[in-house]
Amino acid sequence: MPKKKTFGLRLRTRGGMSVRKQWTRITFGMRGSHRCPRCSSRSVKRDSVGVWDCAKCGYRFAGGAYQPSTKTGQASMRIR
């Protein structure tokens, strides 16, 4: 059986290929494993929009909507 394409399975024909590729990149990046800022383990999952939770140490923190850290957040940490 051939492998299904992963480009925006939920979107079907809406938006065209560029929108489906962008949606796929964001979704797989969001669902991937991320590093915890407190214990440095790869067990951070998204709890809700902008709220991230570490399954190992229980640390809960605010981040970006699709990634735990954003470029703007990193720049603000450098300024401090």
Distance bins in CASP14 RR format, pairs under 12 A and 6 or more apart:
PFRMAT RR
TARGET T0000
AUTHOR 0000-0000-0000
RMODE 2
METHOD distances of the structure
MODEL  1
5 11 0 0 0 0 0 1 0 0 0 0 0
5 12 0 0 0 0 0 1 0 0 0 0 0
5 17 0 0 0 0 0 1 0 0 0 0 0
5 20 0 0 0 0 1 0 0 0 0 0 0
5 21 0 0 0 0 0 1 0 0 0 0 0
5 24 0 0 0 0 1 0 0 0 0 0 0
6 20 0 0 0 0 1 0 0 0 0 0 0
6 21 0 0 0 0 1 0 0 0 0 0 0
6 23 0 0 0 0 0 1 0 0 0 0 0
6 24 1 0 1 0 0 0 0 0 0 0 0
6 25 0 0 0 0 0 1 0 0 0 0 0
6 27 0 0 0 0 1 0 0 0 0 0 0
6 28 1 0 0 1 0 0 0 0 0 0 0
6 31 0 0 0 0 0 1 0 0 0 0 0
7 13 0 0 0 0 0 1 0 0 0 0 0
7 15 0 0 0 0 0 1 0 0 0 0 0
7 16 0 0 0 0 1 0 0 0 0 0 0
7 17 1 0 0 1 0 0 0 0 0 0 0
7 18 0 0 0 0 1 0 0 0 0 0 0
7 19 0 0 0 0 1 0 0 0 0 0 0
7 20 1 0 1 0 0 0 0 0 0 0 0
7 21 1 0 1 0 0 0 0 0 0 0 0
7 22 0 0 0 0 1 0 0 0 0 0 0
7 23 0 0 0 0 1 0 0 0 0 0 0
7 24 1 0 1 0 0 0 0 0 0 0 0
7 25 0 0 0 0 1 0 0 0 0 0 0
7 27 0 0 0 0 0 1 0 0 0 0 0
7 28 0 0 0 0 0 1 0 0 0 0 0
8 14 0 0 0 0 1 0 0 0 0 0 0
8 15 0 0 0 0 1 0 0 0 0 0 0
8 16 0 0 0 0 1 0 0 0 0 0 0
8 17 0 0 0 0 1 0 0 0 0 0 0
8 18 0 0 0 0 0 1 0 0 0 0 0
8 19 0 0 0 0 1 0 0 0 0 0 0
8 20 1 0 1 0 0 0 0 0 0 0 0
8 21 1 0 0 1 0 0 0 0 0 0 0
8 22 0 0 0 0 1 0 0 0 0 0 0
8 23 1 0 1 0 0 0 0 0 0 0 0
8 24 1 0 1 0 0 0 0 0 0 0 0
8 25 0 0 0 0 0 1 0 0 0 0 0
8 26 0 0 0 0 0 1 0 0 0 0 0
8 27 1 0 0 1 0 0 0 0 0 0 0
8 28 0 0 0 0 0 1 0 0 0 0 0
9 20 0 0 0 0 1 0 0 0 0 0 0
9 23 0 0 0 0 1 0 0 0 0 0 0
9 24 0 0 0 0 1 0 0 0 0 0 0
9 27 0 0 0 0 1 0 0 0 0 0 0
9 28 0 0 0 0 0 1 0 0 0 0 0
10 19 0 0 0 0 0 1 0 0 0 0 0
10 20 0 0 0 0 1 0 0 0 0 0 0
10 23 1 0 0 1 0 0 0 0 0 0 0
10 24 0 0 0 0 1 0 0 0 0 0 0
10 27 0 0 0 0 1 0 0 0 0 0 0
11 17 0 0 0 0 1 0 0 0 0 0 0
11 18 0 0 0 0 0 1 0 0 0 0 0
11 19 1 0 0 1 0 0 0 0 0 0 0
11 20 1 0 1 0 0 0 0 0 0 0 0
11 21 0 0 0 0 0 1 0 0 0 0 0
11 22 0 0 0 0 0 1 0 0 0 0 0
11 23 1 0 0 1 0 0 0 0 0 0 0
11 24 0 0 0 0 1 0 0 0 0 0 0
11 27 0 0 0 0 0 1 0 0 0 0 0
12 19 0 0 0 0 0 1 0 0 0 0 0
12 20 0 0 0 0 1 0 0 0 0 0 0
12 23 0 0 0 0 0 1 0 0 0 0 0
13 19 0 0 0 0 0 1 0 0 0 0 0
13 20 0 0 0 0 1 0 0 0 0 0 0
14 20 0 0 0 0 1 0 0 0 0 0 0
14 23 0 0 0 0 0 1 0 0 0 0 0
15 21 0 0 0 0 0 1 0 0 0 0 0
15 22 0 0 0 0 1 0 0 0 0 0 0
15 23 0 0 0 0 1 0 0 0 0 0 0
16 22 0 0 0 0 0 1 0 0 0 0 0
16 23 0 0 0 0 0 1 0 0 0 0 0
17 23 0 0 0 0 0 1 0 0 0 0 0
17 24 0 0 0 0 0 1 0 0 0 0 0
18 24 0 0 0 0 0 1 0 0 0 0 0
18 25 0 0 0 0 0 1 0 0 0 0 0
19 25 0 0 0 0 0 1 0 0 0 0 0
19 26 0 0 0 0 0 1 0 0 0 0 0
20 26 0 0 0 0 0 1 0 0 0 0 0
20 27 0 0 0 0 0 1 0 0 0 0 0
21 27 0 0 0 0 0 1 0 0 0 0 0
21 28 0 0 0 0 0 1 0 0 0 0 0
22 28 0 0 0 0 0 1 0 0 0 0 0
22 29 0 0 0 0 0 1 0 0 0 0 0
22 66 0 0 0 0 0 1 0 0 0 0 0
23 29 0 0 0 0 0 1 0 0 0 0 0
23 30 0 0 0 0 0 1 0 0 0 0 0
23 66 0 0 0 0 0 1 0 0 0 0 0
24 30 0 0 0 0 0 1 0 0 0 0 0
24 31 0 0 0 0 0 1 0 0 0 0 0
25 31 0 0 0 0 0 1 0 0 0 0 0
25 32 0 0 0 0 0 1 0 0 0 0 0
25 66 0 0 0 0 1 0 0 0 0 0 0
25 67 0 0 0 0 0 1 0 0 0 0 0
26 32 0 0 0 0 0 1 0 0 0 0 0
26 46 0 0 0 0 0 1 0 0 0 0 0
26 64 0 0 0 0 0 1 0 0 0 0 0
26 65 0 0 0 0 1 0 0 0 0 0 0
26 66 1 0 1 0 0 0 0 0 0 0 0
26 67 0 0 0 0 1 0 0 0 0 0 0
27 46 0 0 0 0 0 1 0 0 0 0 0
27 66 0 0 0 0 1 0 0 0 0 0 0
27 67 0 0 0 0 0 1 0 0 0 0 0
28 66 0 0 0 0 0 1 0 0 0 0 0
28 67 0 0 0 0 0 1 0 0 0 0 0
29 44 0 0 0 0 0 1 0 0 0 0 0
29 45 0 0 0 0 0 1 0 0 0 0 0
29 46 0 0 0 0 0 1 0 0 0 0 0
29 65 0 0 0 0 0 1 0 0 0 0 0
29 66 1 0 0 1 0 0 0 0 0 0 0
29 67 1 0 0 1 0 0 0 0 0 0 0
29 68 0 0 0 0 0 1 0 0 0 0 0
30 44 0 0 0 0 0 1 0 0 0 0 0
30 45 0 0 0 0 1 0 0 0 0 0 0
30 46 1 0 0 1 0 0 0 0 0 0 0
30 47 0 0 0 0 0 1 0 0 0 0 0
30 48 0 0 0 0 0 1 0 0 0 0 0
30 49 0 0 0 0 0 1 0 0 0 0 0
30 50 0 0 0 0 0 1 0 0 0 0 0
30 52 0 0 0 0 0 1 0 0 0 0 0
30 63 0 0 0 0 0 1 0 0 0 0 0
30 64 0 0 0 0 1 0 0 0 0 0 0
30 65 0 0 0 0 1 0 0 0 0 0 0
30 66 1 0 1 0 0 0 0 0 0 0 0
30 67 1 0 0 1 0 0 0 0 0 0 0
30 68 0 0 0 0 1 0 0 0 0 0 0
31 44 0 0 0 0 0 1 0 0 0 0 0
31 45 0 0 0 0 1 0 0 0 0 0 0
31 46 1 0 0 1 0 0 0 0 0 0 0
31 66 0 0 0 0 1 0 0 0 0 0 0
31 67 0 0 0 0 0 1 0 0 0 0 0
32 42 0 0 0 0 1 0 0 0 0 0 0
32 43 0 0 0 0 0 1 0 0 0 0 0
32 44 0 0 0 0 1 0 0 0 0 0 0
32 45 0 0 0 0 1 0 0 0 0 0 0
32 46 0 0 0 0 1 0 0 0 0 0 0
32 52 0 0 0 0 0 1 0 0 0 0 0
32 66 0 0 0 0 0 1 0 0 0 0 0
32 67 0 0 0 0 1 0 0 0 0 0 0
32 68 0 0 0 0 0 1 0 0 0 0 0
33 41 0 0 0 0 1 0 0 0 0 0 0
33 42 1 0 1 0 0 0 0 0 0 0 0
33 43 1 0 0 1 0 0 0 0 0 0 0
33 44 1 0 0 1 0 0 0 0 0 0 0
33 45 0 0 0 0 1 0 0 0 0 0 0
33 46 0 0 0 0 0 1 0 0 0 0 0
33 52 0 0 0 0 0 1 0 0 0 0 0
33 54 0 0 0 0 0 1 0 0 0 0 0
33 55 0 0 0 0 0 1 0 0 0 0 0
33 56 0 0 0 0 0 1 0 0 0 0 0
33 68 0 0 0 0 0 1 0 0 0 0 0
34 40 0 0 0 0 0 1 0 0 0 0 0
34 41 0 0 0 0 1 0 0 0 0 0 0
34 42 1 0 0 1 0 0 0 0 0 0 0
34 43 0 0 0 0 1 0 0 0 0 0 0
34 44 1 0 1 0 0 0 0 0 0 0 0
34 45 1 0 0 1 0 0 0 0 0 0 0
34 46 0 0 0 0 1 0 0 0 0 0 0
34 52 1 0 0 1 0 0 0 0 0 0 0
34 53 0 0 0 0 0 1 0 0 0 0 0
34 54 0 0 0 0 1 0 0 0 0 0 0
34 55 0 0 0 0 0 1 0 0 0 0 0
34 59 0 0 0 0 0 1 0 0 0 0 0
34 61 0 0 0 0 0 1 0 0 0 0 0
34 63 0 0 0 0 0 1 0 0 0 0 0
34 64 0 0 0 0 0 1 0 0 0 0 0
34 66 0 0 0 0 0 1 0 0 0 0 0
34 67 1 0 0 1 0 0 0 0 0 0 0
34 68 1 0 1 0 0 0 0 0 0 0 0
34 69 0 0 0 0 1 0 0 0 0 0 0
35 41 1 0 0 1 0 0 0 0 0 0 0
35 42 1 0 1 0 0 0 0 0 0 0 0
35 43 0 0 0 0 1 0 0 0 0 0 0
35 44 1 0 0 1 0 0 0 0 0 0 0
35 52 0 0 0 0 0 1 0 0 0 0 0
35 54 0 0 0 0 1 0 0 0 0 0 0
35 56 0 0 0 0 0 1 0 0 0 0 0
35 57 0 0 0 0 0 1 0 0 0 0 0
35 59 0 0 0 0 0 1 0 0 0 0 0
35 61 0 0 0 0 0 1 0 0 0 0 0
35 67 0 0 0 0 0 1 0 0 0 0 0
35 68 0 0 0 0 1 0 0 0 0 0 0
35 69 0 0 0 0 1 0 0 0 0 0 0
36 42 1 0 0 1 0 0 0 0 0 0 0
36 43 1 0 0 1 0 0 0 0 0 0 0
36 44 1 0 1 0 0 0 0 0 0 0 0
36 45 0 0 0 0 0 1 0 0 0 0 0
36 52 0 0 0 0 1 0 0 0 0 0 0
36 53 0 0 0 0 1 0 0 0 0 0 0
36 54 1 0 1 0 0 0 0 0 0 0 0
36 55 0 0 0 0 1 0 0 0 0 0 0
36 56 1 0 0 1 0 0 0 0 0 0 0
36 57 1 0 0 1 0 0 0 0 0 0 0
36 58 0 0 0 0 1 0 0 0 0 0 0
36 59 1 0 1 0 0 0 0 0 0 0 0
36 60 0 0 0 0 0 1 0 0 0 0 0
36 61 0 0 0 0 1 0 0 0 0 0 0
36 68 0 0 0 0 1 0 0 0 0 0 0
36 69 0 0 0 0 0 1 0 0 0 0 0
37 43 0 0 0 0 0 1 0 0 0 0 0
37 44 0 0 0 0 1 0 0 0 0 0 0
37 52 0 0 0 0 1 0 0 0 0 0 0
37 54 0 0 0 0 1 0 0 0 0 0 0
37 57 0 0 0 0 0 1 0 0 0 0 0
37 58 0 0 0 0 0 1 0 0 0 0 0
37 59 1 0 0 1 0 0 0 0 0 0 0
37 60 0 0 0 0 0 1 0 0 0 0 0
37 61 1 0 0 1 0 0 0 0 0 0 0
37 62 0 0 0 0 0 1 0 0 0 0 0
37 63 0 0 0 0 0 1 0 0 0 0 0
37 68 1 0 0 1 0 0 0 0 0 0 0
37 69 1 0 0 1 0 0 0 0 0 0 0
37 73 0 0 0 0 0 1 0 0 0 0 0
37 74 0 0 0 0 0 1 0 0 0 0 0
37 77 0 0 0 0 0 1 0 0 0 0 0
38 44 0 0 0 0 1 0 0 0 0 0 0
38 52 0 0 0 0 0 1 0 0 0 0 0
38 53 0 0 0 0 0 1 0 0 0 0 0
38 54 1 0 0 1 0 0 0 0 0 0 0
38 56 0 0 0 0 1 0 0 0 0 0 0
38 57 1 0 1 0 0 0 0 0 0 0 0
38 58 0 0 0 0 1 0 0 0 0 0 0
38 59 1 0 1 0 0 0 0 0 0 0 0
38 60 0 0 0 0 0 1 0 0 0 0 0
38 61 0 0 0 0 1 0 0 0 0 0 0
38 68 0 0 0 0 0 1 0 0 0 0 0
39 54 1 0 0 1 0 0 0 0 0 0 0
39 55 0 0 0 0 0 1 0 0 0 0 0
39 56 1 0 1 0 0 0 0 0 0 0 0
39 57 1 0 1 0 0 0 0 0 0 0 0
39 58 0 0 0 0 1 0 0 0 0 0 0
39 59 1 0 0 1 0 0 0 0 0 0 0
39 61 0 0 0 0 0 1 0 0 0 0 0
40 54 0 0 0 0 1 0 0 0 0 0 0
40 56 0 0 0 0 1 0 0 0 0 0 0
40 57 0 0 0 0 1 0 0 0 0 0 0
40 59 0 0 0 0 0 1 0 0 0 0 0
41 54 1 0 0 1 0 0 0 0 0 0 0
41 55 0 0 0 0 1 0 0 0 0 0 0
41 56 1 0 1 0 0 0 0 0 0 0 0
41 57 1 0 0 1 0 0 0 0 0 0 0
41 58 0 0 0 0 0 1 0 0 0 0 0
41 59 0 0 0 0 1 0 0 0 0 0 0
42 54 0 0 0 0 1 0 0 0 0 0 0
42 55 0 0 0 0 1 0 0 0 0 0 0
42 56 0 0 0 0 1 0 0 0 0 0 0
42 68 0 0 0 0 0 1 0 0 0 0 0
43 52 0 0 0 0 0 1 0 0 0 0 0
43 53 0 0 0 0 1 0 0 0 0 0 0
43 54 1 0 1 0 0 0 0 0 0 0 0
43 55 1 0 1 0 0 0 0 0 0 0 0
43 56 1 0 1 0 0 0 0 0 0 0 0
43 57 0 0 0 0 1 0 0 0 0 0 0
43 58 0 0 0 0 1 0 0 0 0 0 0
43 59 0 0 0 0 1 0 0 0 0 0 0
43 68 0 0 0 0 0 1 0 0 0 0 0
44 50 0 0 0 0 0 1 0 0 0 0 0
44 51 0 0 0 0 0 1 0 0 0 0 0
44 52 1 0 1 0 0 0 0 0 0 0 0
44 53 1 0 0 1 0 0 0 0 0 0 0
44 54 1 0 1 0 0 0 0 0 0 0 0
44 55 1 0 0 1 0 0 0 0 0 0 0
44 56 0 0 0 0 1 0 0 0 0 0 0
44 57 0 0 0 0 1 0 0 0 0 0 0
44 58 0 0 0 0 1 0 0 0 0 0 0
44 59 0 0 0 0 1 0 0 0 0 0 0
44 60 0 0 0 0 1 0 0 0 0 0 0
44 61 0 0 0 0 1 0 0 0 0 0 0
44 63 0 0 0 0 0 1 0 0 0 0 0
44 64 0 0 0 0 0 1 0 0 0 0 0
44 67 0 0 0 0 0 1 0 0 0 0 0
44 68 1 0 1 0 0 0 0 0 0 0 0
44 69 0 0 0 0 0 1 0 0 0 0 0
45 51 0 0 0 0 0 1 0 0 0 0 0
45 52 1 0 0 1 0 0 0 0 0 0 0
45 53 1 0 0 1 0 0 0 0 0 0 0
45 54 0 0 0 0 1 0 0 0 0 0 0
45 55 1 0 0 1 0 0 0 0 0 0 0
45 56 0 0 0 0 0 1 0 0 0 0 0
45 58 0 0 0 0 0 1 0 0 0 0 0
45 59 0 0 0 0 0 1 0 0 0 0 0
45 60 0 0 0 0 0 1 0 0 0 0 0
45 68 0 0 0 0 1 0 0 0 0 0 0
46 52 1 0 1 0 0 0 0 0 0 0 0
46 53 1 0 0 1 0 0 0 0 0 0 0
46 54 0 0 0 0 0 1 0 0 0 0 0
46 55 0 0 0 0 0 1 0 0 0 0 0
46 60 0 0 0 0 0 1 0 0 0 0 0
46 61 0 0 0 0 0 1 0 0 0 0 0
46 62 0 0 0 0 0 1 0 0 0 0 0
46 63 0 0 0 0 1 0 0 0 0 0 0
46 64 0 0 0 0 1 0 0 0 0 0 0
46 65 0 0 0 0 1 0 0 0 0 0 0
46 66 0 0 0 0 1 0 0 0 0 0 0
46 67 0 0 0 0 1 0 0 0 0 0 0
46 68 1 0 0 1 0 0 0 0 0 0 0
47 53 1 0 1 0 0 0 0 0 0 0 0
47 54 0 0 0 0 0 1 0 0 0 0 0
47 55 0 0 0 0 0 1 0 0 0 0 0
47 58 0 0 0 0 0 1 0 0 0 0 0
47 59 0 0 0 0 0 1 0 0 0 0 0
47 60 1 0 0 1 0 0 0 0 0 0 0
47 61 0 0 0 0 1 0 0 0 0 0 0
47 62 0 0 0 0 0 1 0 0 0 0 0
47 63 0 0 0 0 0 1 0 0 0 0 0
47 68 0 0 0 0 0 1 0 0 0 0 0
48 60 0 0 0 0 0 1 0 0 0 0 0
48 62 0 0 0 0 0 1 0 0 0 0 0
48 63 0 0 0 0 0 1 0 0 0 0 0
48 64 0 0 0 0 0 1 0 0 0 0 0
48 65 0 0 0 0 1 0 0 0 0 0 0
49 62 0 0 0 0 0 1 0 0 0 0 0
49 63 0 0 0 0 1 0 0 0 0 0 0
49 64 0 0 0 0 1 0 0 0 0 0 0
49 65 1 0 1 0 0 0 0 0 0 0 0
49 66 0 0 0 0 1 0 0 0 0 0 0
49 67 0 0 0 0 0 1 0 0 0 0 0
50 60 0 0 0 0 0 1 0 0 0 0 0
50 61 0 0 0 0 1 0 0 0 0 0 0
50 62 1 0 1 0 0 0 0 0 0 0 0
50 63 1 0 1 0 0 0 0 0 0 0 0
50 64 1 0 1 0 0 0 0 0 0 0 0
50 65 1 0 1 0 0 0 0 0 0 0 0
50 66 0 0 0 0 1 0 0 0 0 0 0
50 67 0 0 0 0 1 0 0 0 0 0 0
50 68 0 0 0 0 1 0 0 0 0 0 0
50 69 0 0 0 0 0 1 0 0 0 0 0
50 70 0 0 0 0 1 0 0 0 0 0 0
51 59 0 0 0 0 0 1 0 0 0 0 0
51 60 1 0 0 1 0 0 0 0 0 0 0
51 61 1 0 0 1 0 0 0 0 0 0 0
51 62 1 0 0 1 0 0 0 0 0 0 0
51 63 1 0 0 1 0 0 0 0 0 0 0
51 64 0 0 0 0 1 0 0 0 0 0 0
51 65 0 0 0 0 1 0 0 0 0 0 0
51 68 0 0 0 0 1 0 0 0 0 0 0
52 58 0 0 0 0 0 1 0 0 0 0 0
52 59 0 0 0 0 1 0 0 0 0 0 0
52 60 1 0 0 1 0 0 0 0 0 0 0
52 61 1 0 1 0 0 0 0 0 0 0 0
52 62 1 0 0 1 0 0 0 0 0 0 0
52 63 1 0 1 0 0 0 0 0 0 0 0
52 64 0 0 0 0 1 0 0 0 0 0 0
52 65 0 0 0 0 0 1 0 0 0 0 0
52 66 0 0 0 0 0 1 0 0 0 0 0
52 67 0 0 0 0 1 0 0 0 0 0 0
52 68 1 0 1 0 0 0 0 0 0 0 0
52 69 0 0 0 0 1 0 0 0 0 0 0
52 70 0 0 0 0 0 1 0 0 0 0 0
53 59 1 0 0 1 0 0 0 0 0 0 0
53 60 1 0 1 0 0 0 0 0 0 0 0
53 61 0 0 0 0 1 0 0 0 0 0 0
53 62 0 0 0 0 0 1 0 0 0 0 0
53 63 0 0 0 0 0 1 0 0 0 0 0
53 68 0 0 0 0 1 0 0 0 0 0 0
54 60 1 0 0 1 0 0 0 0 0 0 0
54 61 0 0 0 0 1 0 0 0 0 0 0
54 68 0 0 0 0 1 0 0 0 0 0 0
59 68 0 0 0 0 0 1 0 0 0 0 0
60 68 0 0 0 0 0 1 0 0 0 0 0
61 68 1 0 0 1 0 0 0 0 0 0 0
61 69 0 0 0 0 1 0 0 0 0 0 0
61 73 0 0 0 0 0 1 0 0 0 0 0
62 68 0 0 0 0 1 0 0 0 0 0 0
62 69 0 0 0 0 0 1 0 0 0 0 0
62 70 0 0 0 0 0 1 0 0 0 0 0
62 73 0 0 0 0 0 1 0 0 0 0 0
63 69 1 0 0 1 0 0 0 0 0 0 0
63 70 1 0 0 1 0 0 0 0 0 0 0
63 71 0 0 0 0 0 1 0 0 0 0 0
63 72 0 0 0 0 0 1 0 0 0 0 0
63 73 0 0 0 0 1 0 0 0 0 0 0
63 74 0 0 0 0 0 1 0 0 0 0 0
63 76 0 0 0 0 0 1 0 0 0 0 0
63 77 0 0 0 0 0 1 0 0 0 0 0
64 70 1 0 1 0 0 0 0 0 0 0 0
64 71 0 0 0 0 0 1 0 0 0 0 0
64 72 0 0 0 0 1 0 0 0 0 0 0
64 73 0 0 0 0 1 0 0 0 0 0 0
64 74 0 0 0 0 0 1 0 0 0 0 0
67 73 0 0 0 0 0 1 0 0 0 0 0
67 74 0 0 0 0 0 1 0 0 0 0 0
68 74 0 0 0 0 0 1 0 0 0 0 0
69 75 0 0 0 0 0 1 0 0 0 0 0
69 76 0 0 0 0 0 1 0 0 0 0 0
69 77 0 0 0 0 1 0 0 0 0 0 0
70 76 0 0 0 0 1 0 0 0 0 0 0
70 77 0 0 0 0 0 1 0 0 0 0 0
71 77 0 0 0 0 0 1 0 0 0 0 0
71 78 0 0 0 0 0 1 0 0 0 0 0
72 78 0 0 0 0 0 1 0 0 0 0 0
72 79 0 0 0 0 0 1 0 0 0 0 0
73 79 0 0 0 0 1 0 0 0 0 0 0
73 80 0 0 0 0 0 1 0 0 0 0 0
74 80 0 0 0 0 0 1 0 0 0 0 0
END
